Amino acid sequence: QVQLVESGGGSVQPGGSIRLSCAVSGVTLSSYAMGWFRQAPGKEREGVAAITPSGASRYYAESVKARFTISRDNDKNSIYLQMTSLKPEDTAIYYCAAKYYAAFQPERWAEESHYHPWGQGTQVTVSS
């Protein structure tokens, strides 16, 4: 059974940093593209970043470019999201999601419907 478990969320002041992790089990991670999404209260879930199996290609939402970095360690069955220069508008529940790479379409990297399965999410709150 495929499981994705996010961790590392918490509360941080504006300008601070947080590193999220997503532990993946039940699949060979190197066969999957992975994405990070977030959902703020009252808003739709949006794509934040995605990474191909080798890490050669990475995709970012405009709102997080130059502040967030997605990475992965296939040997540790994990992906990461390093978030810096955090802003209050980054407050959201952050989710990781998987897409079997043979079916991955780069132009759809930010589409929620393109991914399955999903983790349960981890809360990130940016507030002074």
Backbone atoms as SQL, in Angstrom:
CREATE TABLE atoms (id INTEGER PRIMARY KEY, chain TEXT, resi INTEGER, resn TEXT, atom TEXT, x REAL, y REAL, z REAL);
INSERT INTO atoms VALUES
  (1, 'A', 1, 'GLN', 'N', 0.851, -1.195, 0.000),
  (2, 'A', 1, 'GLN', 'CA', 0.000, 0.000, 0.000),
  (3, 'A', 1, 'GLN', 'C', 0.876, 1.230, 0.000),
  (4, 'A', 2, 'VAL', 'N', 0.547, 2.165, -0.886),
  (5, 'A', 2, 'VAL', 'CA', 1.333, 3.386, -0.991),
  (6, 'A', 2, 'VAL', 'C', 0.952, 4.333, 0.138),
  (7, 'A', 3, 'GLN', 'N', 1.972, 4.868, 0.773),
  (8, 'A', 3, 'GLN', 'CA', 1.735, 5.857, 1.833),
  (9, 'A', 3, 'GLN', 'C', 2.677, 7.030, 1.660),
  (10, 'A', 4, 'LEU', 'N', 2.135, 8.217, 1.828),
  (11, 'A', 4, 'LEU', 'CA', 2.922, 9.445, 1.833),
  (12, 'A', 4, 'LEU', 'C', 2.651, 10.135, 3.162),
  (13, 'A', 5, 'VAL', 'N', 3.698, 10.452, 3.884),
  (14, 'A', 5, 'VAL', 'CA', 3.551, 11.069, 5.195),
  (15, 'A', 5, 'VAL', 'C', 4.407, 12.325, 5.268),
  (16, 'A', 6, 'GLU', 'N', 3.726, 13.472, 5.376),
  (17, 'A', 6, 'GLU', 'CA', 4.437, 14.747, 5.486),
  (18, 'A', 6, 'GLU', 'C', 4.804, 15.025, 6.935),
  (19, 'A', 7, 'SER', 'N', 5.873, 15.773, 7.110),
  (20, 'A', 7, 'SER', 'CA', 6.284, 16.215, 8.448),
  (21, 'A', 7, 'SER', 'C', 7.089, 17.495, 8.315),
  (22, 'A', 8, 'GLY', 'N', 7.305, 18.139, 9.454),
  (23, 'A', 8, 'GLY', 'CA', 8.154, 19.324, 9.476),
  (24, 'A', 8, 'GLY', 'C', 7.406, 20.642, 9.554),
  (25, 'A', 9, 'GLY', 'N', 6.085, 20.601, 9.489),
  (26, 'A', 9, 'GLY', 'CA', 5.321, 21.830, 9.576),
  (27, 'A', 9, 'GLY', 'C', 5.400, 22.445, 10.967),
  (28, 'A', 10, 'GLY', 'N', 4.915, 23.668, 11.072),
  (29, 'A', 10, 'GLY', 'CA', 4.922, 24.360, 12.352),
  (30, 'A', 10, 'GLY', 'C', 4.651, 25.828, 12.174),
  (31, 'A', 11, 'SER', 'N', 4.947, 26.581, 13.215),
  (32, 'A', 11, 'SER', 'CA', 4.747, 28.029, 13.192),
  (33, 'A', 11, 'SER', 'C', 6.083, 28.733, 13.082),
  (34, 'A', 12, 'VAL', 'N', 6.117, 29.780, 12.283),
  (35, 'A', 12, 'VAL', 'CA', 7.354, 30.523, 12.071),
  (36, 'A', 12, 'VAL', 'C', 7.005, 31.988, 11.833),
  (37, 'A', 13, 'GLN', 'N', 7.929, 32.857, 12.173),
  (38, 'A', 13, 'GLN', 'CA', 7.725, 34.287, 11.944),
  (39, 'A', 13, 'GLN', 'C', 8.012, 34.630, 10.485),
  (40, 'A', 14, 'PRO', 'N', 7.417, 35.716, 10.001),
  (41, 'A', 14, 'PRO', 'CA', 7.732, 36.161, 8.637),
  (42, 'A', 14, 'PRO', 'C', 9.241, 36.329, 8.457),
  (43, 'A', 15, 'GLY', 'N', 9.712, 35.869, 7.302),
  (44, 'A', 15, 'GLY', 'CA', 11.146, 35.899, 7.024),
  (45, 'A', 15, 'GLY', 'C', 11.879, 34.648, 7.446),
  (46, 'A', 16, 'GLY', 'N', 11.187, 33.771, 8.183),
  (47, 'A', 16, 'GLY', 'CA', 11.812, 32.555, 8.662),
  (48, 'A', 16, 'GLY', 'C', 11.825, 31.444, 7.623),
  (49, 'A', 17, 'SER', 'N', 12.311, 30.285, 8.064),
  (50, 'A', 17, 'SER', 'CA', 12.461, 29.131, 7.170),
  (51, 'A', 17, 'SER', 'C', 11.896, 27.881, 7.815),
  (52, 'A', 18, 'ILE', 'N', 11.447, 26.987, 6.976),
  (53, 'A', 18, 'ILE', 'CA', 10.964, 25.663, 7.403),
  (54, 'A', 18, 'ILE', 'C', 11.318, 24.671, 6.312),
  (55, 'A', 19, 'ARG', 'N', 11.647, 23.445, 6.727),
  (56, 'A', 19, 'ARG', 'CA', 11.896, 22.369, 5.768),
  (57, 'A', 19, 'ARG', 'C', 10.866, 21.277, 5.982),
  (58, 'A', 20, 'LEU', 'N', 10.086, 21.031, 4.955),
  (59, 'A', 20, 'LEU', 'CA', 9.102, 19.953, 5.009),
  (60, 'A', 20, 'LEU', 'C', 9.704, 18.680, 4.415),
  (61, 'A', 21, 'SER', 'N', 9.266, 17.557, 4.962),
  (62, 'A', 21, 'SER', 'CA', 9.678, 16.255, 4.437),
  (63, 'A', 21, 'SER', 'C', 8.440, 15.448, 4.087),
  (64, 'A', 22, 'CYS', 'N', 8.610, 14.559, 3.128),
  (65, 'A', 22, 'CYS', 'CA', 7.541, 13.629, 2.753),
  (66, 'A', 22, 'CYS', 'C', 8.172, 12.254, 2.620),
  (67, 'A', 23, 'ALA', 'N', 7.803, 11.368, 3.514),
  (68, 'A', 23, 'ALA', 'CA', 8.300, 9.998, 3.476),
  (69, 'A', 23, 'ALA', 'C', 7.341, 9.142, 2.669),
  (70, 'A', 24, 'VAL', 'N', 7.891, 8.410, 1.723),
  (71, 'A', 24, 'VAL', 'CA', 7.084, 7.610, 0.813),
  (72, 'A', 24, 'VAL', 'C', 7.385, 6.137, 1.027),
  (73, 'A', 25, 'SER', 'N', 6.354, 5.321, 1.112),
  (74, 'A', 25, 'SER', 'CA', 6.536, 3.885, 1.253),
  (75, 'A', 25, 'SER', 'C', 5.557, 3.155, 0.345),
  (76, 'A', 26, 'GLY', 'N', 5.894, 1.911, 0.027),
  (77, 'A', 26, 'GLY', 'CA', 5.009, 1.082, -0.778),
  (78, 'A', 26, 'GLY', 'C', 5.236, 1.162, -2.269),
  (79, 'A', 27, 'VAL', 'N', 6.142, 2.049, -2.705),
  (80, 'A', 27, 'VAL', 'CA', 6.457, 2.175, -4.125),
  (81, 'A', 27, 'VAL', 'C', 7.950, 2.422, -4.271),
  (82, 'A', 28, 'THR', 'N', 8.434, 2.253, -5.488),
  (83, 'A', 28, 'THR', 'CA', 9.813, 2.626, -5.798),
  (84, 'A', 28, 'THR', 'C', 9.814, 4.101, -6.161),
  (85, 'A', 29, 'LEU', 'N', 10.325, 4.919, -5.254),
  (86, 'A', 29, 'LEU', 'CA', 10.206, 6.365, -5.426),
  (87, 'A', 29, 'LEU', 'C', 10.824, 6.847, -6.732),
  (88, 'A', 30, 'SER', 'N', 11.855, 6.185, -7.188),
  (89, 'A', 30, 'SER', 'CA', 12.539, 6.619, -8.404),
  (90, 'A', 30, 'SER', 'C', 11.687, 6.456, -9.656),
  (91, 'A', 31, 'SER', 'N', 10.506, 5.880, -9.532),
  (92, 'A', 31, 'SER', 'CA', 9.586, 5.744, -10.659),
  (93, 'A', 31, 'SER', 'C', 8.519, 6.834, -10.675),
  (94, 'A', 32, 'TYR', 'N', 8.606, 7.751, -9.715),
  (95, 'A', 32, 'TYR', 'CA', 7.546, 8.745, -9.547),
  (96, 'A', 32, 'TYR', 'C', 8.064, 10.174, -9.598),
  (97, 'A', 33, 'ALA', 'N', 7.327, 11.015, -10.317),
  (98, 'A', 33, 'ALA', 'CA', 7.457, 12.451, -10.126),
  (99, 'A', 33, 'ALA', 'C', 6.689, 12.790, -8.855),
  (100, 'A', 34, 'MET', 'N', 7.152, 13.816, -8.173),
  (101, 'A', 34, 'MET', 'CA', 6.536, 14.184, -6.902),
  (102, 'A', 34, 'MET', 'C', 6.203, 15.672, -6.887),
  (103, 'A', 35, 'GLY', 'N', 5.136, 15.993, -6.213),
  (104, 'A', 35, 'GLY', 'CA', 4.731, 17.390, -6.134),
  (105, 'A', 35, 'GLY', 'C', 4.407, 17.807, -4.719),
  (106, 'A', 36, 'TRP', 'N', 4.546, 19.095, -4.469),
  (107, 'A', 36, 'TRP', 'CA', 4.076, 19.723, -3.230),
  (108, 'A', 36, 'TRP', 'C', 2.940, 20.666, -3.596),
  (109, 'A', 37, 'PHE', 'N', 1.872, 20.578, -2.860),
  (110, 'A', 37, 'PHE', 'CA', 0.715, 21.441, -3.024),
  (111, 'A', 37, 'PHE', 'C', 0.414, 22.098, -1.679),
  (112, 'A', 38, 'ARG', 'N', -0.402, 23.142, -1.713),
  (113, 'A', 38, 'ARG', 'CA', -0.837, 23.751, -0.455),
  (114, 'A', 38, 'ARG', 'C', -2.273, 24.230, -0.590),
  (115, 'A', 39, 'GLN', 'N', -2.918, 24.301, 0.549),
  (116, 'A', 39, 'GLN', 'CA', -4.288, 24.803, 0.581),
  (117, 'A', 39, 'GLN', 'C', -4.450, 25.717, 1.776),
  (118, 'A', 40, 'ALA', 'N', -4.711, 26.968, 1.479),
  (119, 'A', 40, 'ALA', 'CA', -4.955, 27.961, 2.520),
  (120, 'A', 40, 'ALA', 'C', -6.446, 27.973, 2.852),
  (121, 'A', 41, 'PRO', 'N', -6.812, 28.445, 4.036),
  (122, 'A', 41, 'PRO', 'CA', -8.232, 28.489, 4.414),
  (123, 'A', 41, 'PRO', 'C', -9.060, 29.249, 3.402),
  (124, 'A', 42, 'GLY', 'N', -10.148, 28.628, 2.949),
  (125, 'A', 42, 'GLY', 'CA', -11.041, 29.295, 2.016),
  (126, 'A', 42, 'GLY', 'C', -10.563, 29.352, 0.588),
  (127, 'A', 43, 'LYS', 'N', -9.423, 28.700, 0.313),
  (128, 'A', 43, 'LYS', 'CA', -8.872, 28.725, -1.044),
  (129, 'A', 43, 'LYS', 'C', -8.742, 27.314, -1.604),
  (130, 'A', 44, 'GLU', 'N', -8.600, 27.245, -2.913),
  (131, 'A', 44, 'GLU', 'CA', -8.389, 25.957, -3.558),
  (132, 'A', 44, 'GLU', 'C', -6.941, 25.493, -3.361),
  (133, 'A', 45, 'ARG', 'N', -6.767, 24.193, -3.461),
  (134, 'A', 45, 'ARG', 'CA', -5.419, 23.642, -3.381),
  (135, 'A', 45, 'ARG', 'C', -4.632, 24.076, -4.620),
  (136, 'A', 46, 'GLU', 'N', -3.385, 24.491, -4.407),
  (137, 'A', 46, 'GLU', 'CA', -2.571, 24.956, -5.529),
  (138, 'A', 46, 'GLU', 'C', -1.226, 24.251, -5.555),
  (139, 'A', 47, 'GLY', 'N', -0.696, 24.082, -6.753),
  (140, 'A', 47, 'GLY', 'CA', 0.617, 23.486, -6.904),
  (141, 'A', 47, 'GLY', 'C', 1.707, 24.453, -6.490),
  (142, 'A', 48, 'VAL', 'N', 2.658, 23.964, -5.726),
  (143, 'A', 48, 'VAL', 'CA', 3.766, 24.783, -5.244),
  (144, 'A', 48, 'VAL', 'C', 5.054, 24.442, -5.984),
  (145, 'A', 49, 'ALA', 'N', 5.341, 23.144, -6.086),
  (146, 'A', 49, 'ALA', 'CA', 6.572, 22.705, -6.736),
  (147, 'A', 49, 'ALA', 'C', 6.448, 21.244, -7.126),
  (148, 'A', 50, 'ALA', 'N', 7.239, 20.839, -8.093),
  (149, 'A', 50, 'ALA', 'CA', 7.271, 19.437, -8.505),
  (150, 'A', 50, 'ALA', 'C', 8.687, 19.092, -8.949),
  (151, 'A', 51, 'ILE', 'N', 8.979, 17.789, -8.930),
  (152, 'A', 51, 'ILE', 'CA', 10.321, 17.331, -9.285),
  (153, 'A', 51, 'ILE', 'C', 10.224, 15.995, -9.983),
  (154, 'A', 52, 'THR', 'N', 11.011, 15.821, -11.032),
  (155, 'A', 52, 'THR', 'CA', 11.033, 14.553, -11.766),
  (156, 'A', 52, 'THR', 'C', 11.870, 13.524, -10.997),
  (157, 'A', 53, 'PRO', 'N', 11.799, 12.262, -11.369),
  (158, 'A', 53, 'PRO', 'CA', 12.454, 11.209, -10.585),
  (159, 'A', 53, 'PRO', 'C', 13.945, 11.407, -10.339),
  (160, 'A', 54, 'SER', 'N', 14.651, 11.896, -11.344),
  (161, 'A', 54, 'SER', 'CA', 16.093, 12.080, -11.168),
  (162, 'A', 54, 'SER', 'C', 16.435, 13.412, -10.523),
  (163, 'A', 55, 'GLY', 'N', 15.444, 14.293, -10.441),
  (164, 'A', 55, 'GLY', 'CA', 15.697, 15.643, -9.941),
  (165, 'A', 55, 'GLY', 'C', 16.174, 16.598, -11.019),
  (166, 'A', 56, 'ALA', 'N', 16.261, 16.106, -12.247),
  (167, 'A', 56, 'ALA', 'CA', 16.791, 16.937, -13.321),
  (168, 'A', 56, 'ALA', 'C', 15.871, 18.107, -13.662),
  (169, 'A', 57, 'SER', 'N', 14.575, 17.913, -13.498),
  (170, 'A', 57, 'SER', 'CA', 13.617, 18.981, -13.795),
  (171, 'A', 57, 'SER', 'C', 12.818, 19.306, -12.544),
  (172, 'A', 58, 'ARG', 'N', 12.698, 20.599, -12.293),
  (173, 'A', 58, 'ARG', 'CA', 11.937, 21.084, -11.134),
  (174, 'A', 58, 'ARG', 'C', 11.038, 22.212, -11.614),
  (175, 'A', 59, 'TYR', 'N', 9.883, 22.273, -11.013),
  (176, 'A', 59, 'TYR', 'CA', 8.884, 23.249, -11.411),
  (177, 'A', 59, 'TYR', 'C', 8.413, 23.990, -10.168),
  (178, 'A', 60, 'TYR', 'N', 8.173, 25.298, -10.314),
  (179, 'A', 60, 'TYR', 'CA', 7.762, 26.115, -9.186),
  (180, 'A', 60, 'TYR', 'C', 6.649, 27.064, -9.581),
  (181, 'A', 61, 'ALA', 'N', 5.766, 27.307, -8.641),
  (182, 'A', 61, 'ALA', 'CA', 4.795, 28.377, -8.813),
  (183, 'A', 61, 'ALA', 'C', 5.530, 29.715, -8.755),
  (184, 'A', 62, 'GLU', 'N', 5.026, 30.684, -9.495),
  (185, 'A', 62, 'GLU', 'CA', 5.665, 32.006, -9.519),
  (186, 'A', 62, 'GLU', 'C', 5.767, 32.600, -8.121),
  (187, 'A', 63, 'SER', 'N', 4.772, 32.337, -7.295),
  (188, 'A', 63, 'SER', 'CA', 4.714, 32.950, -5.964),
  (189, 'A', 63, 'SER', 'C', 5.804, 32.448, -5.018),
  (190, 'A', 64, 'VAL', 'N', 6.449, 31.314, -5.373),
  (191, 'A', 64, 'VAL', 'CA', 7.456, 30.757, -4.459),
  (192, 'A', 64, 'VAL', 'C', 8.845, 30.658, -5.088),
  (193, 'A', 65, 'LYS', 'N', 8.952, 30.998, -6.360),
  (194, 'A', 65, 'LYS', 'CA', 10.260, 30.930, -7.022),
  (195, 'A', 65, 'LYS', 'C', 11.278, 31.759, -6.270),
  (196, 'A', 66, 'ALA', 'N', 12.485, 31.252, -6.181),
  (197, 'A', 66, 'ALA', 'CA', 13.612, 31.889, -5.497),
  (198, 'A', 66, 'ALA', 'C', 13.489, 31.846, -3.984),
  (199, 'A', 67, 'ARG', 'N', 12.360, 31.351, -3.460),
  (200, 'A', 67, 'ARG', 'CA', 12.214, 31.218, -2.003),
  (201, 'A', 67, 'ARG', 'C', 12.121, 29.763, -1.568),
  (202, 'A', 68, 'PHE', 'N', 11.504, 28.926, -2.398),
  (203, 'A', 68, 'PHE', 'CA', 11.313, 27.515, -2.054),
  (204, 'A', 68, 'PHE', 'C', 12.201, 26.646, -2.949),
  (205, 'A', 69, 'THR', 'N', 12.659, 25.526, -2.403),
  (206, 'A', 69, 'THR', 'CA', 13.448, 24.564, -3.172),
  (207, 'A', 69, 'THR', 'C', 12.920, 23.165, -2.911),
  (208, 'A', 70, 'ILE', 'N', 12.569, 22.467, -3.987),
  (209, 'A', 70, 'ILE', 'CA', 12.146, 21.076, -3.870),
  (210, 'A', 70, 'ILE', 'C', 13.350, 20.188, -4.152),
  (211, 'A', 71, 'SER', 'N', 13.452, 19.110, -3.401),
  (212, 'A', 71, 'SER', 'CA', 14.545, 18.156, -3.612),
  (213, 'A', 71, 'SER', 'C', 14.048, 16.767, -3.235),
  (214, 'A', 72, 'ARG', 'N', 14.886, 15.775, -3.515),
  (215, 'A', 72, 'ARG', 'CA', 14.492, 14.411, -3.207),
  (216, 'A', 72, 'ARG', 'C', 15.726, 13.561, -2.936),
  (217, 'A', 73, 'ASP', 'N', 15.513, 12.504, -2.177),
  (218, 'A', 73, 'ASP', 'CA', 16.548, 11.509, -1.934),
  (219, 'A', 73, 'ASP', 'C', 15.870, 10.152, -2.140),
  (220, 'A', 74, 'ASN', 'N', 16.051, 9.589, -3.309),
  (221, 'A', 74, 'ASN', 'CA', 15.361, 8.328, -3.630),
  (222, 'A', 74, 'ASN', 'C', 15.832, 7.182, -2.742),
  (223, 'A', 75, 'ASP', 'N', 17.080, 7.234, -2.325),
  (224, 'A', 75, 'ASP', 'CA', 17.592, 6.171, -1.443),
  (225, 'A', 75, 'ASP', 'C', 16.918, 6.208, -0.077),
  (226, 'A', 76, 'LYS', 'N', 16.499, 7.394, 0.339),
  (227, 'A', 76, 'LYS', 'CA', 15.817, 7.544, 1.623),
  (228, 'A', 76, 'LYS', 'C', 14.301, 7.598, 1.454),
  (229, 'A', 77, 'ASN', 'N', 13.842, 7.396, 0.218),
  (230, 'A', 77, 'ASN', 'CA', 12.398, 7.402, -0.058),
  (231, 'A', 77, 'ASN', 'C', 11.727, 8.667, 0.454),
  (232, 'A', 78, 'SER', 'N', 12.370, 9.786, 0.191),
  (233, 'A', 78, 'SER', 'CA', 11.855, 11.040, 0.739),
  (234, 'A', 78, 'SER', 'C', 11.997, 12.185, -0.251),
  (235, 'A', 79, 'ILE', 'N', 11.075, 13.132, -0.159),
  (236, 'A', 79, 'ILE', 'CA', 11.217, 14.406, -0.860),
  (237, 'A', 79, 'ILE', 'C', 11.117, 15.521, 0.165),
  (238, 'A', 80, 'TYR', 'N', 11.593, 16.680, -0.214),
  (239, 'A', 80, 'TYR', 'CA', 11.698, 17.785, 0.721),
  (240, 'A', 80, 'TYR', 'C', 11.236, 19.077, 0.063),
  (241, 'A', 81, 'LEU', 'N', 10.832, 20.007, 0.895),
  (242, 'A', 81, 'LEU', 'CA', 10.531, 21.359, 0.437),
  (243, 'A', 81, 'LEU', 'C', 11.165, 22.321, 1.422),
  (244, 'A', 82, 'GLN', 'N', 12.251, 22.953, 1.000),
  (245, 'A', 82, 'GLN', 'CA', 12.906, 23.956, 1.817),
  (246, 'A', 82, 'GLN', 'C', 12.256, 25.299, 1.521),
  (247, 'A', 83, 'MET', 'N', 11.701, 25.908, 2.540),
  (248, 'A', 83, 'MET', 'CA', 10.981, 27.167, 2.371),
  (249, 'A', 83, 'MET', 'C', 11.717, 28.256, 3.143),
  (250, 'A', 84, 'THR', 'N', 12.080, 29.315, 2.458),
  (251, 'A', 84, 'THR', 'CA', 12.768, 30.442, 3.084),
  (252, 'A', 84, 'THR', 'C', 11.999, 31.727, 2.822),
  (253, 'A', 85, 'SER', 'N', 12.404, 32.772, 3.506),
  (254, 'A', 85, 'SER', 'CA', 11.753, 34.088, 3.358),
  (255, 'A', 85, 'SER', 'C', 10.242, 33.946, 3.395),
  (256, 'A', 86, 'LEU', 'N', 9.771, 33.222, 4.378),
  (257, 'A', 86, 'LEU', 'CA', 8.343, 32.928, 4.445),
  (258, 'A', 86, 'LEU', 'C', 7.520, 34.175, 4.706),
  (259, 'A', 87, 'LYS', 'N', 6.330, 34.168, 4.115),
  (260, 'A', 87, 'LYS', 'CA', 5.395, 35.287, 4.225),
  (261, 'A', 87, 'LYS', 'C', 4.094, 34.788, 4.835),
  (262, 'A', 88, 'PRO', 'N', 3.322, 35.683, 5.431),
  (263, 'A', 88, 'PRO', 'CA', 2.031, 35.245, 5.984),
  (264, 'A', 88, 'PRO', 'C', 1.156, 34.538, 4.950),
  (265, 'A', 89, 'GLU', 'N', 1.259, 34.936, 3.698),
  (266, 'A', 89, 'GLU', 'CA', 0.430, 34.301, 2.663),
  (267, 'A', 89, 'GLU', 'C', 0.885, 32.890, 2.307),
  (268, 'A', 90, 'ASP', 'N', 1.993, 32.447, 2.875),
  (269, 'A', 90, 'ASP', 'CA', 2.415, 31.059, 2.715),
  (270, 'A', 90, 'ASP', 'C', 1.722, 30.130, 3.708),
  (271, 'A', 91, 'THR', 'N', 0.969, 30.707, 4.620),
  (272, 'A', 91, 'THR', 'CA', 0.231, 29.898, 5.598),
  (273, 'A', 91, 'THR', 'C', -0.757, 28.993, 4.895),
  (274, 'A', 92, 'ALA', 'N', -0.652, 27.697, 5.161),
  (275, 'A', 92, 'ALA', 'CA', -1.499, 26.713, 4.480),
  (276, 'A', 92, 'ALA', 'C', -1.196, 25.324, 5.031),
  (277, 'A', 93, 'ILE', 'N', -2.027, 24.386, 4.632),
  (278, 'A', 93, 'ILE', 'CA', -1.691, 22.976, 4.816),
  (279, 'A', 93, 'ILE', 'C', -0.937, 22.551, 3.562),
  (280, 'A', 94, 'TYR', 'N', 0.211, 21.946, 3.773),
  (281, 'A', 94, 'TYR', 'CA', 1.063, 21.517, 2.667),
  (282, 'A', 94, 'TYR', 'C', 0.958, 20.004, 2.488),
  (283, 'A', 95, 'TYR', 'N', 0.769, 19.601, 1.240),
  (284, 'A', 95, 'TYR', 'CA', 0.597, 18.198, 0.904),
  (285, 'A', 95, 'TYR', 'C', 1.659, 17.756, -0.100),
  (286, 'A', 96, 'CYS', 'N', 2.103, 16.521, 0.025),
  (287, 'A', 96, 'CYS', 'CA', 2.906, 15.949, -1.052),
  (288, 'A', 96, 'CYS', 'C', 2.034, 14.948, -1.813),
  (289, 'A', 97, 'ALA', 'N', 2.397, 14.747, -3.074),
  (290, 'A', 97, 'ALA', 'CA', 1.619, 13.875, -3.941),
  (291, 'A', 97, 'ALA', 'C', 2.545, 13.227, -4.964),
  (292, 'A', 98, 'ALA', 'N', 2.114, 12.080, -5.462),
  (293, 'A', 98, 'ALA', 'CA', 2.942, 11.297, -6.372),
  (294, 'A', 98, 'ALA', 'C', 2.267, 11.105, -7.723),
  (295, 'A', 99, 'LYS', 'N', 3.096, 11.018, -8.755),
  (296, 'A', 99, 'LYS', 'CA', 2.605, 10.719, -10.094),
  (297, 'A', 99, 'LYS', 'C', 3.569, 9.745, -10.758),
  (298, 'A', 100, 'TYR', 'N', 3.061, 8.587, -11.162),
  (299, 'A', 100, 'TYR', 'CA', 3.890, 7.612, -11.862),
  (300, 'A', 100, 'TYR', 'C', 4.511, 8.278, -13.078),
  (301, 'A', 101, 'TYR', 'N', 5.859, 8.244, -13.175),
  (302, 'A', 101, 'TYR', 'CA', 6.527, 9.108, -14.129),
  (303, 'A', 101, 'TYR', 'C', 6.186, 8.797, -15.574),
  (304, 'A', 102, 'ALA', 'N', 5.887, 7.543, -15.894),
  (305, 'A', 102, 'ALA', 'CA', 5.549, 7.185, -17.272),
  (306, 'A', 102, 'ALA', 'C', 4.316, 7.942, -17.753),
  (307, 'A', 103, 'ALA', 'N', 3.494, 8.393, -16.807),
  (308, 'A', 103, 'ALA', 'CA', 2.274, 9.114, -17.159),
  (309, 'A', 103, 'ALA', 'C', 2.358, 10.596, -16.816),
  (310, 'A', 104, 'PHE', 'N', 3.512, 11.049, -16.368),
  (311, 'A', 104, 'PHE', 'CA', 3.668, 12.447, -15.958),
  (312, 'A', 104, 'PHE', 'C', 3.688, 13.361, -17.166),
  (313, 'A', 105, 'GLN', 'N', 2.899, 14.415, -17.104),
  (314, 'A', 105, 'GLN', 'CA', 2.859, 15.418, -18.159),
  (315, 'A', 105, 'GLN', 'C', 3.355, 16.729, -17.563),
  (316, 'A', 106, 'PRO', 'N', 4.529, 17.206, -17.972),
  (317, 'A', 106, 'PRO', 'CA', 5.113, 18.392, -17.356),
  (318, 'A', 106, 'PRO', 'C', 4.189, 19.605, -17.365),
  (319, 'A', 107, 'GLU', 'N', 3.398, 19.751, -18.406),
  (320, 'A', 107, 'GLU', 'CA', 2.510, 20.916, -18.483),
  (321, 'A', 107, 'GLU', 'C', 1.394, 20.846, -17.454),
  (322, 'A', 108, 'ARG', 'N', 1.214, 19.710, -16.823),
  (323, 'A', 108, 'ARG', 'CA', 0.169, 19.530, -15.808),
  (324, 'A', 108, 'ARG', 'C', 0.740, 19.415, -14.405),
  (325, 'A', 109, 'TRP', 'N', 2.004, 19.836, -14.228),
  (326, 'A', 109, 'TRP', 'CA', 2.656, 19.594, -12.942),
  (327, 'A', 109, 'TRP', 'C', 1.914, 20.219, -11.771),
  (328, 'A', 110, 'ALA', 'N', 1.176, 21.302, -12.007),
  (329, 'A', 110, 'ALA', 'CA', 0.513, 22.013, -10.913),
  (330, 'A', 110, 'ALA', 'C', -0.959, 21.637, -10.757),
  (331, 'A', 111, 'GLU', 'N', -1.409, 20.656, -11.521),
  (332, 'A', 111, 'GLU', 'CA', -2.815, 20.272, -11.445),
  (333, 'A', 111, 'GLU', 'C', -3.034, 19.207, -10.380),
  (334, 'A', 112, 'GLU', 'N', -3.911, 19.497, -9.463),
  (335, 'A', 112, 'GLU', 'CA', -4.217, 18.559, -8.384),
  (336, 'A', 112, 'GLU', 'C', -4.661, 17.203, -8.933),
  (337, 'A', 113, 'SER', 'N', -5.474, 17.214, -9.972),
  (338, 'A', 113, 'SER', 'CA', -6.044, 15.975, -10.510),
  (339, 'A', 113, 'SER', 'C', -5.004, 15.086, -11.191),
  (340, 'A', 114, 'HIS', 'N', -3.812, 15.619, -11.429),
  (341, 'A', 114, 'HIS', 'CA', -2.776, 14.858, -12.119),
  (342, 'A', 114, 'HIS', 'C', -2.060, 13.885, -11.193),
  (343, 'A', 115, 'TYR', 'N', -2.290, 14.010, -9.896),
  (344, 'A', 115, 'TYR', 'CA', -1.517, 13.243, -8.924),
  (345, 'A', 115, 'TYR', 'C', -2.388, 12.281, -8.114),
  (346, 'A', 116, 'HIS', 'N', -1.797, 11.166, -7.819),
  (347, 'A', 116, 'HIS', 'CA', -2.376, 10.197, -6.887),
  (348, 'A', 116, 'HIS', 'C', -1.303, 9.173, -6.593),
  (349, 'A', 117, 'PRO', 'N', -1.078, 8.871, -5.311),
  (350, 'A', 117, 'PRO', 'CA', -1.827, 9.257, -4.127),
  (351, 'A', 117, 'PRO', 'C', -1.315, 10.547, -3.475),
  (352, 'A', 118, 'TRP', 'N', -1.904, 10.849, -2.328),
  (353, 'A', 118, 'TRP', 'CA', -1.614, 12.057, -1.578),
  (354, 'A', 118, 'TRP', 'C', -1.307, 11.732, -0.123),
  (355, 'A', 119, 'GLY', 'N', -0.552, 12.623, 0.486),
  (356, 'A', 119, 'GLY', 'CA', -0.358, 12.544, 1.922),
  (357, 'A', 119, 'GLY', 'C', -1.488, 13.246, 2.654),
  (358, 'A', 120, 'GLN', 'N', -1.396, 13.252, 3.983),
  (359, 'A', 120, 'GLN', 'CA', -2.472, 13.816, 4.802),
  (360, 'A', 120, 'GLN', 'C', -2.268, 15.304, 5.085),
  (361, 'A', 121, 'GLY', 'N', -1.082, 15.813, 4.782),
  (362, 'A', 121, 'GLY', 'CA', -0.820, 17.237, 4.937),
  (363, 'A', 121, 'GLY', 'C', -0.148, 17.594, 6.244),
  (364, 'A', 122, 'THR', 'N', 0.546, 18.730, 6.227),
  (365, 'A', 122, 'THR', 'CA', 1.174, 19.285, 7.425),
  (366, 'A', 122, 'THR', 'C', 0.958, 20.784, 7.421),
  (367, 'A', 123, 'GLN', 'N', 0.607, 21.333, 8.573),
  (368, 'A', 123, 'GLN', 'CA', 0.255, 22.755, 8.674),
  (369, 'A', 123, 'GLN', 'C', 1.507, 23.615, 8.788),
  (370, 'A', 124, 'VAL', 'N', 1.535, 24.676, 8.003),
  (371, 'A', 124, 'VAL', 'CA', 2.567, 25.704, 8.128),
  (372, 'A', 124, 'VAL', 'C', 1.863, 27.030, 8.395),
  (373, 'A', 125, 'THR', 'N', 2.254, 27.684, 9.466),
  (374, 'A', 125, 'THR', 'CA', 1.667, 28.968, 9.841),
  (375, 'A', 125, 'THR', 'C', 2.777, 30.015, 9.933),
  (376, 'A', 126, 'VAL', 'N', 2.610, 31.092, 9.185),
  (377, 'A', 126, 'VAL', 'CA', 3.586, 32.178, 9.189),
  (378, 'A', 126, 'VAL', 'C', 2.906, 33.401, 9.797),
  (379, 'A', 127, 'SER', 'N', 3.358, 33.773, 10.974),
  (380, 'A', 127, 'SER', 'CA', 2.706, 34.859, 11.694),
  (381, 'A', 127, 'SER', 'C', 3.673, 35.457, 12.699),
  (382, 'A', 128, 'SER', 'N', 3.511, 36.761, 12.891),
  (383, 'A', 128, 'SER', 'CA', 4.326, 37.426, 13.910),
  (384, 'A', 128, 'SER', 'C', 3.589, 37.466, 15.244);
